[in-house]
Amino acid sequence: MEVKTDKKIIDRILNKAIQQILPDKESLEKKLLSGERLNVYQGFDPTADTLHVGHTVGMRKLEDFRKLGHNVIFLIGDFTARIGDPSDKTEARASARKVLTEEEISNNLKNYVEQASHIIDVENKENPVKILYNSTWLNPLDFGDIVKLASEFTVQQMIKRSMFQKRLEEDKPIYLNEFLYPLMQGYDSVMMDIDVEVGGNDQLFNMLAGRDMVKNHLNKEKVVIAGKLLTTNEGAKMGKSEGNMIKLGDDAKDIYGKVMAFTDEQIFDGFELLTSADLEELDEIKGRIKKDENPMILKKELAFRITSEFKSEKEAKGAQEYFESVFQKKSFDTKLPEMILENEKYNILDLIIATDSNISKSQARRLIDQGAVKINDERVSDWQIEIDITKPTVLKVGKKILQITYKT
């Protein structure tokens, strides 16, 4: 496929959802206008059984590069998943999560390509995306190879990372294998002969390690695209480590409902980071926000768009209808009373009691038998049913209606 220099796509690559481009934006623009076919990649470690919406920021960049005719690689980090990426973790990896087995990693990655295909045209006939696994070149490395690669970095370089500095200040452990992660990610770039790496801004240190290694081994300059991160109002990253992610494996109803739980301040970031909206459309949305348009209208548009792009328009319509029926008022003028609970799952009887201490278990059973208990507008008939409140949950007991929220 011939490389294109479509100005609209290039502008989108350079300016949409971008935190920073290194060495600079001009260097990348020059490469994109040169007509040279670039090797571009992003890596995805299968540390969970699903990708999440944060991953789609980079995926949209990959799809734009693919549309221009560049060689795009979707790398599954089946080897690096065993090490564990320490990026943005102020707790040592060993205490933050267990080390994954090869079997767990294999099970986790089963749906990655299918999920990514909703954003990236993976099997495009003219310019298909390459699916690679970094165990292909990392597994064969022996101890001598790793020592040699490690000699390219200093302890001072590694220890400069902010989360390591924080751990040192708090006298928390830093494990040697955590130093190996940027080394292995950097070696990925060498083995794939990468010109451009895409990733979240939290990956910047690892991507720059690859930039150094590409210079050392291949004597060329790798461009790093660090994308913006979707964050909470408090600045915390929304992702699997923080327990507040929207999974690509979620069904349409859950995706729609979770987007509707965004704050008003997250609406524009949602359009910029999580949808295919182009720069002109983003300017229009920004204008609507400045004119104080009803945030609920914009949020419903965002929820519908994200759901339709991750799933399908038909599923998005069903999810919207479901959400509106649960909240009963399509105008959304009335906000339901909210109760925040600390456990992820509750037996239905325990959930009823947790929301009303005046109700006993026997009374809760009678209410269920009488058909007076509903979860998300569906009547509950089983006393032993378990309710997952990490998903959008509306509990109705008699005439009392509550929105139940999990305390993340």
N, C-alpha and C positions, 0 to 999 in steps of 0.2 A: 504494500500500500504506500502510495506517495505521501510524503510529509506535507501537511497543510500549514499555512500561516494565518489562519482565520483570526482576525483582530478581536472579535467578540469573545472567542474562547480564550485567547491569550490574556486578554484583560481580566477575564474571570479567574484564570489560574493565578495571576499576579496580585489580584486585589480582593477576592472574596474569601472571607473566613481565614485571613492570614494574620498571624502574630508577627512573624519575621521571616525573611528570606536571606540566607547567607551563602556566599559573601555579601551579595546585595541583589536587589530586584533587577537592576540593570543587566547584570551578568546573565541572569536567567532569561530575560527578555531577548537579549542578543542571541542566545542559544536557540530560542524558540523561533526567531525570525530567520535563522541561518539556513533552515531546510535540512539540517542534520538530524538523523534519526537517533533519539536519545533512549537510553535504558533507564526506565523509571520504576521505582518500587515502593511499596509499603509492606511492613511485616506485621503479622497478627499472631500473637502467642495464644495457643488454645488452653488457657488456664481456667476457662469456664466453658460450659456446653453450648454457649451461644455468643454471637457478637452482640454489641450494643450500639445505641445511636451515636455515641461518641466516635466510633470507628467510621461512621459514614461520612464524616467531614473529609477525611483523607480519601475515602473511596470515590467521592465525587471529583476530587482532583485527578485520581487515576483515570476515571472515565473521560475527563476532558483531555488528558494526554493521549488516551487511546483514540479519541475522535480525531485528533490532529495527526494520527498515524504513527505515534511513537511506540516503542516496544515496552509494554507495561507488564510488570511482574507482580502477582499477588503471592506474597511469600508467607507460608505458614511456618511459624517458629516452633516446630515440634521438638527441636533440641533445646532452644533457649527457654522454652516453657519449663524445663526441668531445673534450670538455674533459678529462675524467678527474677523479674526486673525490679530493681530497688527504686526506680524513679518515683519521686514524690512520696516515698514511704519513710516516715520518721520513726517507725518501729522496725526492728530487725526482721528480715524476711522469715527467719526460722520461727519466730513467734507470731508472725502475721498470718501465715497459712502453711499448711503441710506441703511437703515435697510431693509432687505428682508422679505417679508411676507411668510407664510407657502405655499401659492399657488405658488408664484414665485419660491421658492425652489423646490417644487414638479415638476414644469414644467422644471426647469433647469436640474434636475437629470435624466430625462427620457432616455437620450441617453448614459449615462455614462458607463453602463455595456457593451452595444454593442460596443462602441468605444474602451473600454479597451480590449475587446475580440480579437482585432487585434494584441495585444501584449501578453496577458495572455490567456492561454487555459482554460477559465473560466469553461466550462462544460465538462472538461476531465472526462472520465468514471472511470478511476482508481483513480484519485485524484482531484476531482473538487474543485474549489475555493468557499469559503463561502462569500456571499454578506450580510453584516450586516449594520444596520443603528443605529447611536448612540442616536437617539431620544428614542430608546427602553429602555435604562436605564437612560438617562438624563432627559427625561420628567417627570418621577415619583418622582424625587428629590424634597423635599420641602425646605423651607427656612432654616430650622434647619439643614438639611443634608448639604446644601451648606456652612453654617457657620462652621460646623464641618470640612468639607474638607478644607475650607479656612484657618483654624487654623494650617494646616500643612506647611504653607508658611509664610514668613515675607515680609513686605513692602520692606525691604532692598534687599531681593532676587529679587523681581520683578523690582525694580527701577534700578538695575544694567544693565538691557538690554540696549544695545547701542542706539536703536532708542528712548527709553524713556529719556536717558541722553541727547540726542540731542534736544529733545523737551523742556527739562528743561532749557537747555542753551539758547534756543531761545524763552523762555517764551510762549510755545505753550501748549495747554491743554492735559492732560492724563486722560481718563475717567476710572472710577472704573471698568466698565464691561470689559475693556481691560485686567485687571488683572485676570479676570475669565477664559479667553480663555485657557491659559496653564493648569489651574486647571481642566477644563472639558476634555481637550485632555489627560491629565495625568490619569484621572479617566477611560477613554476609555481602557487604558492598563490594569487597575485593573480588570475591568468587563470582559475583554476577556482573562484574564490570560496570558498576552503576555510575550514571551521570547525574541523576536527580533522586534524592530520597524524600519521601513524604511522611510526615508523622505529626503527632500532637506536640504542642510546645513543651509538655512535660518530658518528651523524648529528646530534647535538644542536646543534652550532654552525650547521649548514646549516638545520635546522628553525627555529631561533630567528631566523635571518636572514629567513626567510619570515614569521615572526610579526611582526617589525618592519615588513616591507613591506605585509602585510595591514592593519596599523594605519594606515600612511601612505596607502595607496591606497584602502582600503575602509572605513576608520574602524570596524573591529570587531576583536574579540579572537579570535585563533586559539589553540586548545589544542594543545599538543605532547605526544604520548605517546612516551617514549623507552623502548624495550624492553630487557630484559637480553640480553647476548650469551653465546653458548656459547663457553667458553674452555677451554684446556688447563690442566693443574695449574700451569703456570708463568704463567698469566694471559694468554697470547697468544690472540687471537681466532681461532676456527676458521672459515676462509673461503677464498675463491679466492685472495686476495693471499698468504695464508700457505701455500697448497699442501696443506692437510689437510682439505679440505671433503668432505662427503658430497653428491654432486650429485643433484638430482632426476632427472637423465637416466641415473643409474646403474641397472643392473638390480637386481632384488630380492636376488640373492645378494650383490652388492657392498654394498648398503645394510645388509643384515643383518650381514655380516661386519665392516663398518666400525663399526657400533654395538657389536658384541661386543668391539671393540678399545678402547672407552671405558675409562677408569680407574673404579674403584669410586666415587671422589669425584664423578664426572660423572653418576652414575645419576639422582640426584634432579633435577638440572638438565635432564637429557634428558627426563624425564617432564614437567617443568613447561614447558619451552620448545618441545619438539618433538612433543608429542602433544596430543590433544583432552581429556586428563584434566581433570575439573573440580576445584574447590577442595577439595571433600570427599574426592575420591579422592587428591589430593595429600597431604592430611593423613594418610590411611591409609598411603600409601607412606612418608611420613616416619616414621610410627610403626614400620613394619616395619624400616626401616633402623636406628632407635634400638634395636630389640630384637635387633640383630645377625643378622638373617636372612641366609642365604647370599647374598652379592652376585651370584653366578652365576645364581641363580634369578631375581633381580630384573632382571639384565642381559638374560637371555633373554626375559623378558616385555617389556622395553623394546624390544629389537631386533625382536621379532615385531610389536609394536604400531606402531612407526614404519614398518616395511616394509609392513604391511597398510594403513596410512593413506596412505602415499605411492604404493603400487601397488595391491594387492588382497590379501584374506585368502588366496586360493588360492596366489598367488605367495609370500606370506609363509610358508605351510606348506612349500612346496617349498624355499625358501631355508633354513628351519630344518633340514629333513631333510638338505639338502646340507651345511650347516655341520657338523652332527653326524656325518655319514658321513666328512667330511674329517678331523675330529679323532678319529674312531673310537671314542671313549669318551663315551657320552651323559651320563655323570655329571660329566664335565669335572673329575674329581678330579686328573687328571694334566695338568700343563702341559707343552707341547712345548718343547724347547730352541729358543731364538730366536737368529737371526743378523741383524744390521742391516747393510745395504749402502747405498752412496751413490748409485748410479745408479737411475733410474726403470725402465729396461728393460735386459734382458740377453738375449743369445743363449743358448739352453739349455745349450750346451757351456760358455760362459763362466760361466754361473750355477753349474754343477756344480763347475767348477774354483775359483770364488770361495769356495765353501763347503767345499772340501777340496783343499788345495794338493798333496796326494799323488797326485791323479788327473790324468793327462795327457789331451790332447784325443782321442787315439786310444782311450784307455781309456773316456772318456766316450761316444764313438761306439759302442763295443762294448756298453756298458751299456744304451744306448738300443736298439740292435738286439736285445738279449736281453730287452727288455721290463721292465728293472729300474728304469726311471726314471718317476716319476709326478709330475704337478703337480695339486694339489688332488684327489687320488685318481683322476686320469685318466691313462692310460698315454700317454707321449710316444713318437712314432715318427719325428718329423721333426727332423733335426739343426739345421735352420736356423730353427726356430720361435723367436719373440721372446717373452719373458715380462715382463709388466708387473707389477712388484712393489709398485706403489702400491695394488694391490688385495690382498685377503687371499690369501696364497700359502703353501702347504705343499709343500715339496719332499721327495720320497722317492727315495733312491738306494740300491738294495738294501734292507738292513734299517735304514738310517739315515734318520730323519725330522727335518726342521727346519722351523720356522716362519720364513719370510723376511719381514723388515720393511724398508721404505724409510726411510732417515734423512731426515726432513723438516727 
